[in-house]
Amino acid sequence: MKKHHYNPDSCTTCTACVVHCPVTQAVREFRGPKLAGPAGERFRLATDDYDAALEYCSNCKNCDISCPSRVPVSTLNMKARANYYKTHKQPFRDWMLSHSEQMAKMASLTPGLANMGMNNFLSKAVLKKLGISDKAPLPAYASQSFYKQFRKIKQQPQANKVVFYPGCFINYNQPEVGLDVVAVLQANQFEVIVPEEAVCCGSPLVVNGYLEEAEANARTNVGILAKYIEQGYPIITACTSCGLMLKQEYQELFELEDLDKVSSRIYDISEFLLELYDEGQLNTNFRKQTGNYLYHAPCHLRVQGIGKPSLELVRMLPGVEVTDADAGCCGISGNYGFKDDKYDIAMAVGSNLFETIKASGVTTVLSDCGTCRLQISHGAGVKTAHPISIVRAAYGK
């Protein structure tokens, strides 16, 4: 595959990325994506220089969204962070947050105990000593993983098949979202295949500098998914961070065979359903519901350049009212807001969204990202749901 060369000189120093960077607005110590990214990269190419301000970058990708020259600023930042950690030891906290799949596998053996263990005073004090905030909304583990529950589903066999990649958060923390995805696809005459041999997409690894491990995961996933794509099956995701990794970030970070083939066949669930609608193939036999929602578009959705498909989809449902919050980043950015030294920054970044939600008077906010939903519940004190859950309810499934 063709090697990606990112030339920092493509940056015209227009400062659009600085204006749109939520972390720059929230903390003075971060000099902004322009200086940390392309400008810093020029120095890094010449010397072994590492700017400590890079630690403030949350990889939210608002700099990438706003750059008129299409410089992948966040990718430059993540590569610089990974290079630094080749010769410096990562804190144990970052190892824990980066290896969420391994932690979840252990926790899923006794999820009730794991949840109790995370939420008592003593364990919170221990986590704080390790650098994980005792105020952050750490996700609870489900009593049964999505994989376990999926195996029990008696699907209606269909000629049309799709592959669903749930990712770690849906599998271990919110399996009900995965079950909703399966129900909606079944309502549209698709049989769902779930490749349990797939591994974590690598997003939490990338953001904390474990780039080699992330590449190994990418190699595994691309190898697995390519075989299904050769059979003509599209790949569906229901987590915007997983979708972004599979569709775009693998392309920016790694050189792997079959990558182009795989990335072009990755669909967010709502994106996939909207395509069916455009082709006149979506089951629109929706029953009427009552519901007034606010919708938050995750940063990792907006950078994909596919619009807001779930907002369009939910607006088709009879009796449902949904308004686009359009109030910026929630601040959590994967596991950034779980870190003790980043918690206040994450809450400051999300403050505009939280105030918008409170002013709206809604009791439930819709968002496609699991950690965004955690942060919104925490910061605004409201219920949250994945848009696909509202769609499933409209099918009466």
C-alpha positions as CSV (number, residue, x, y, z in Angstrom):
1,M,0.0,0.0,0.0
2,K,1.1,3.5,-0.7
3,K,3.0,5.2,2.1
4,H,1.4,8.3,3.6
5,H,3.8,11.3,3.8
6,Y,2.4,14.1,5.9
7,N,4.2,17.3,5.1
8,P,3.8,19.9,7.9
9,D,4.6,22.6,5.4
10,S,1.0,22.1,3.9
11,C,-0.1,24.1,7.0
12,T,-0.6,27.7,6.0
13,T,-0.7,28.9,9.6
14,C,-4.2,30.2,9.2
15,T,-5.1,29.4,12.9
16,A,-8.5,27.8,12.0
17,C,-7.5,24.8,14.0
18,V,-6.7,26.9,17.1
19,V,-10.1,28.7,16.9
20,H,-11.9,25.3,16.8
21,C,-9.8,23.5,19.3
22,P,-11.9,23.0,22.5
23,V,-8.8,22.2,24.7
24,T,-7.1,25.5,23.7
25,Q,-10.2,27.4,24.9
26,A,-10.2,25.5,28.2
27,V,-6.6,25.4,29.2
28,R,-3.8,28.0,28.8
29,E,-0.9,25.5,29.0
30,F,-1.9,24.0,25.6
31,R,-0.5,26.3,22.9
32,G,-3.0,24.9,20.4
33,P,-2.9,22.4,17.6
34,K,-1.1,24.6,15.1
35,L,2.0,24.9,17.3
36,A,1.8,21.3,18.8
37,G,1.1,19.8,15.4
38,P,2.6,21.1,12.1
39,A,4.8,23.8,13.6
40,G,6.1,21.3,16.3
41,E,6.6,18.6,13.6
42,R,9.1,20.8,11.7
43,F,11.2,20.9,14.9
44,R,10.7,17.2,15.6
45,L,11.9,16.4,12.1
46,A,15.1,18.2,12.7
47,T,15.7,17.4,16.4
48,D,14.5,15.0,19.1
49,D,12.3,17.6,20.6
50,Y,9.1,16.8,22.5
51,D,6.7,19.5,23.5
52,A,5.0,18.7,26.9
53,A,2.0,20.7,25.7
54,L,1.2,17.8,23.4
55,E,0.0,15.9,26.5
56,Y,-3.1,18.2,26.4
57,C,-4.2,17.1,22.9
58,S,-7.3,14.9,23.4
59,N,-7.3,13.6,19.8
60,C,-10.9,15.0,19.4
61,K,-10.0,15.9,15.8
62,N,-11.7,19.3,15.7
63,C,-8.4,20.5,14.2
64,D,-8.7,18.0,11.3
65,I,-12.3,19.0,10.7
66,S,-11.5,22.7,10.5
67,C,-8.2,22.6,8.5
68,P,-8.7,24.1,5.0
69,S,-5.4,22.5,3.8
70,R,-6.4,19.0,5.1
71,V,-3.4,18.6,7.3
72,P,-4.1,15.6,9.6
73,V,-2.9,17.6,12.7
74,S,-4.2,15.1,15.2
75,T,-2.3,12.3,13.5
76,L,1.0,14.3,13.6
77,N,0.3,14.7,17.4
78,M,-0.4,11.0,18.0
79,K,2.7,9.9,16.1
80,A,4.8,12.4,18.0
81,R,3.4,11.1,21.3
82,A,4.1,7.5,20.2
83,N,7.7,8.4,19.2
84,Y,8.3,10.0,22.6
85,Y,7.1,6.9,24.5
86,K,9.5,4.7,22.5
87,T,12.2,6.0,24.9
88,H,10.1,7.0,27.9
89,K,7.9,4.9,30.1
90,Q,4.1,5.4,30.0
91,P,2.4,5.8,33.4
92,F,0.5,2.7,34.6
93,R,-2.7,4.7,34.5
94,D,-2.3,5.1,30.7
95,W,-1.7,1.4,30.3
96,M,-5.0,0.7,32.2
97,L,-7.0,3.2,30.1
98,S,-5.4,2.0,26.9
99,H,-6.0,-1.7,27.5
100,S,-9.7,-1.4,28.2
101,E,-10.4,-4.7,26.3
102,Q,-8.1,-6.7,28.6
103,M,-9.5,-4.9,31.7
104,A,-13.0,-5.7,30.5
105,K,-12.3,-9.3,29.9
106,M,-11.1,-9.7,33.5
107,A,-14.0,-7.7,34.9
108,S,-16.6,-9.7,32.8
109,L,-15.7,-12.8,34.8
110,T,-17.3,-11.2,37.9
111,P,-19.0,-7.9,36.6
112,G,-21.0,-7.3,39.8
113,L,-17.8,-7.4,41.9
114,A,-15.9,-5.3,39.4
115,N,-18.6,-2.6,39.5
116,M,-18.7,-2.6,43.3
117,G,-14.9,-2.5,43.3
118,M,-14.8,0.6,41.1
119,N,-17.4,2.5,43.1
120,N,-16.4,2.2,46.7
121,F,-14.4,4.9,48.6
122,L,-11.3,2.8,48.9
123,S,-10.9,1.8,45.3
124,K,-11.7,5.4,44.1
125,A,-8.8,6.5,46.4
126,V,-6.5,3.9,44.9
127,L,-7.5,4.9,41.3
128,K,-6.9,8.5,42.2
129,K,-3.4,7.6,43.4
130,L,-2.9,6.0,39.9
131,G,-4.0,9.2,38.2
132,I,-7.6,8.3,37.4
133,S,-10.2,10.9,38.6
134,D,-12.4,9.9,41.4
135,K,-15.1,12.2,40.0
136,A,-15.0,10.8,36.4
137,P,-18.0,8.7,35.1
138,L,-16.3,5.3,34.8
139,P,-18.5,3.0,32.9
140,A,-20.2,0.0,34.6
141,Y,-19.7,-3.5,33.2
142,A,-22.7,-5.4,31.9
143,S,-23.7,-8.6,33.6
144,Q,-23.4,-10.4,30.2
145,S,-21.4,-9.3,27.2
146,F,-22.9,-8.6,23.9
147,Y,-21.1,-11.6,22.4
148,K,-22.8,-13.9,25.0
149,Q,-26.2,-12.4,24.4
150,F,-25.8,-12.4,20.7
151,R,-25.1,-16.2,20.6
152,K,-28.6,-16.7,22.2
153,I,-30.5,-14.7,19.5
154,K,-32.5,-16.9,17.1
155,Q,-32.2,-14.7,13.9
156,Q,-34.5,-15.0,11.0
157,P,-32.2,-16.4,8.2
158,Q,-31.8,-13.9,5.3
159,A,-30.2,-13.9,1.9
160,N,-28.7,-10.4,2.7
161,K,-25.9,-10.5,5.3
162,V,-23.9,-7.8,7.1
163,V,-21.0,-8.0,9.6
164,F,-21.4,-6.1,12.8
165,Y,-18.3,-4.9,14.6
166,P,-19.5,-3.9,18.1
167,G,-16.2,-2.7,19.7
168,C,-15.3,-3.0,23.4
169,F,-17.7,-0.5,24.9
170,I,-20.8,-2.0,23.4
171,N,-19.6,-5.6,24.0
172,Y,-18.7,-5.1,27.7
173,N,-20.5,-2.0,28.9
174,Q,-23.6,-1.4,26.9
175,P,-24.6,-4.6,25.1
176,E,-28.2,-3.4,24.7
177,V,-27.0,-1.1,22.0
178,G,-25.6,-4.0,20.0
179,L,-28.9,-6.0,20.5
180,D,-30.8,-2.9,19.1
181,V,-28.5,-2.9,16.1
182,V,-29.2,-6.6,15.4
183,A,-33.0,-6.1,15.9
184,V,-33.1,-3.1,13.4
185,L,-31.0,-5.0,10.8
186,Q,-33.3,-8.0,11.2
187,A,-36.3,-5.7,10.7
188,N,-34.7,-4.7,7.4
189,Q,-34.2,-8.4,6.2
190,F,-30.5,-8.6,7.1
191,E,-28.8,-11.5,8.9
192,V,-26.1,-10.3,11.2
193,I,-22.7,-11.9,11.5
194,V,-20.5,-11.0,14.5
195,P,-16.8,-11.9,14.2
196,E,-15.8,-12.6,17.8
197,E,-12.2,-13.1,16.8
198,A,-12.0,-9.3,16.1
199,V,-10.1,-7.3,18.7
200,C,-10.2,-3.7,20.1
201,C,-10.0,-1.2,17.2
202,G,-7.0,0.4,18.9
203,S,-8.4,3.9,19.5
204,P,-7.5,4.0,23.2
205,L,-4.0,2.6,22.4
206,V,-3.3,5.3,19.8
207,V,-4.2,8.2,22.1
208,N,-1.8,7.1,24.8
209,G,1.1,6.3,22.6
210,Y,0.8,2.5,22.2
211,L,1.1,2.8,18.4
212,E,2.8,-0.6,17.8
213,E,0.1,-2.4,19.7
214,A,-2.6,-0.5,17.8
215,E,-1.0,-1.5,14.5
216,A,-1.0,-5.2,15.6
217,N,-4.8,-4.8,16.4
218,A,-5.3,-3.1,13.0
219,R,-3.6,-5.9,11.2
220,T,-5.8,-8.5,13.0
221,N,-9.0,-6.7,12.3
222,V,-8.2,-5.8,8.7
223,G,-7.3,-9.5,8.0
224,I,-10.6,-10.7,9.5
225,L,-12.9,-8.1,7.9
226,A,-11.3,-8.3,4.5
227,K,-12.5,-12.0,4.2
228,Y,-16.1,-10.9,4.8
229,I,-15.8,-8.0,2.4
230,E,-14.6,-10.5,-0.3
231,Q,-17.9,-12.3,0.2
232,G,-19.7,-9.0,-0.5
233,Y,-20.7,-8.2,3.1
234,P,-20.6,-4.6,4.4
235,I,-19.2,-3.9,7.9
236,I,-21.4,-2.1,10.4
237,T,-20.3,-0.2,13.5
238,A,-22.4,1.6,16.1
239,C,-19.6,3.4,17.9
240,T,-18.2,6.5,16.2
241,S,-14.6,6.1,17.5
242,C,-14.5,2.4,16.3
243,G,-15.9,3.5,13.0
244,L,-13.4,6.3,12.6
245,M,-10.5,4.0,13.4
246,L,-11.6,1.3,10.9
247,K,-12.6,3.8,8.2
248,Q,-10.0,6.5,8.4
249,E,-7.4,6.4,11.2
250,Y,-5.9,3.0,10.1
251,Q,-5.4,4.7,6.7
252,E,-3.6,7.7,8.3
253,L,-1.5,5.7,10.8
254,F,-0.6,2.4,9.2
255,E,0.5,0.7,6.0
256,L,-1.4,-2.5,5.7
257,E,-2.6,-4.8,2.9
258,D,-6.3,-4.7,2.1
259,L,-6.7,-1.5,4.0
260,D,-8.4,0.5,1.1
261,K,-10.7,-2.5,0.4
262,V,-11.8,-2.6,4.1
263,S,-12.1,1.1,4.8
264,S,-14.4,1.7,1.9
265,R,-16.9,-0.8,3.2
266,I,-17.2,0.4,6.8
267,Y,-20.6,2.0,7.6
268,D,-22.0,3.6,10.7
269,I,-25.3,1.9,11.4
270,S,-27.4,5.1,10.7
271,E,-25.3,5.8,7.6
272,F,-26.1,2.3,6.3
273,L,-29.8,2.6,7.0
274,L,-30.0,6.0,5.3
275,E,-28.4,4.5,2.2
276,L,-31.1,1.8,2.3
277,Y,-33.7,4.6,2.5
278,D,-32.1,6.4,-0.5
279,E,-32.4,3.2,-2.5
280,G,-36.0,2.8,-1.5
281,Q,-35.2,-0.3,0.6
282,L,-35.5,0.9,4.2
283,N,-38.4,-0.6,6.1
284,T,-40.3,2.5,7.1
285,N,-43.1,0.7,8.9
286,F,-42.5,2.8,12.0
287,R,-45.0,2.9,14.9
288,K,-45.7,6.2,16.5
289,Q,-43.8,7.1,19.6
290,T,-43.7,10.1,21.9
291,G,-40.4,11.6,22.6
292,N,-38.6,15.0,22.7
293,Y,-34.8,14.6,22.4
294,L,-31.7,16.6,22.0
295,Y,-29.0,15.1,19.7
296,H,-25.2,15.5,20.2
297,A,-23.0,14.7,17.3
298,P,-19.7,13.2,18.5
299,C,-16.5,14.8,17.2
300,H,-15.4,11.4,15.9
301,L,-18.6,11.3,13.8
302,R,-18.2,14.9,12.4
303,V,-14.6,14.3,11.2
304,Q,-15.8,11.4,9.0
305,G,-17.6,13.9,6.7
306,I,-20.8,11.8,6.4
307,G,-23.1,14.4,8.0
308,K,-25.4,13.5,10.9
309,P,-27.1,10.3,9.6
310,S,-28.7,9.3,12.9
311,L,-30.3,12.8,13.3
312,E,-31.8,12.4,9.9
313,L,-33.0,8.9,10.7
314,V,-34.6,9.7,14.0
315,R,-36.4,12.7,12.4
316,M,-38.2,10.2,10.1
317,L,-39.9,8.6,13.1
318,P,-43.5,9.6,13.7
319,G,-44.2,11.4,17.0
320,V,-40.5,12.0,17.8
321,E,-39.1,15.5,18.1
322,V,-35.3,15.8,18.0
323,T,-33.2,19.0,18.0
324,D,-29.5,19.2,17.1
325,A,-27.6,20.5,20.2
326,D,-24.8,21.9,18.0
327,A,-22.9,22.9,21.1
328,G,-19.4,21.5,20.5
329,C,-17.3,18.8,22.1
330,C,-18.5,17.0,25.3
331,G,-14.9,16.9,26.5
332,I,-14.5,13.2,27.3
333,S,-12.7,12.3,24.1
334,G,-12.4,8.6,24.7
335,N,-10.5,8.2,28.0
336,Y,-9.1,11.7,28.2
337,G,-11.7,12.9,30.7
338,F,-11.1,9.9,33.0
339,K,-7.5,11.2,33.8
340,D,-7.3,13.0,37.1
341,D,-5.2,15.9,35.6
342,K,-7.6,16.2,32.6
343,Y,-11.0,15.8,34.3
344,D,-11.5,19.6,35.0
345,I,-10.4,20.4,31.4
346,A,-12.9,17.8,30.0
347,M,-15.7,19.3,32.1
348,A,-14.7,22.9,31.0
349,V,-14.7,21.7,27.3
350,G,-18.2,20.2,27.8
351,S,-19.7,23.1,29.7
352,N,-21.3,24.7,26.7
353,L,-23.0,21.4,25.8
354,F,-24.1,20.8,29.4
355,E,-25.7,24.3,29.6
356,T,-27.4,23.9,26.3
357,I,-28.9,20.6,27.4
358,K,-30.1,22.0,30.8
359,A,-31.6,25.0,29.0
360,S,-33.5,22.8,26.6
361,G,-35.4,21.0,29.3
362,V,-35.1,17.6,27.6
363,T,-34.7,14.5,29.9
364,T,-32.9,12.3,27.3
365,V,-30.0,13.1,25.0
366,L,-29.2,11.0,21.9
367,S,-25.6,10.4,20.9
368,D,-23.8,7.7,18.8
369,C,-20.7,7.5,21.1
370,G,-20.7,5.5,24.3
371,T,-18.2,7.7,26.2
372,C,-20.1,10.9,25.0
373,R,-23.2,9.4,26.6
374,L,-21.4,8.8,29.9
375,Q,-20.0,12.4,29.9
376,I,-23.4,13.9,29.0
377,S,-25.2,12.0,31.8
378,H,-22.5,13.1,34.2
379,G,-22.2,16.7,33.2
380,A,-25.9,17.5,32.5
381,G,-27.7,15.0,34.8
382,V,-29.9,13.6,32.0
383,K,-30.6,10.2,30.6
384,T,-28.9,9.2,27.3
385,A,-29.5,6.7,24.5
386,H,-28.0,5.6,21.3
387,P,-30.2,6.8,18.4
388,I,-30.5,3.2,17.1
389,S,-32.4,2.4,20.3
390,I,-35.1,4.9,19.4
391,V,-35.2,3.4,15.9
392,R,-35.6,-0.1,17.3
393,A,-38.5,1.1,19.5
394,A,-40.2,2.5,16.4
395,Y,-40.1,-1.0,14.8
396,G,-41.8,-2.4,17.9
397,K,-39.1,-5.0,18.2
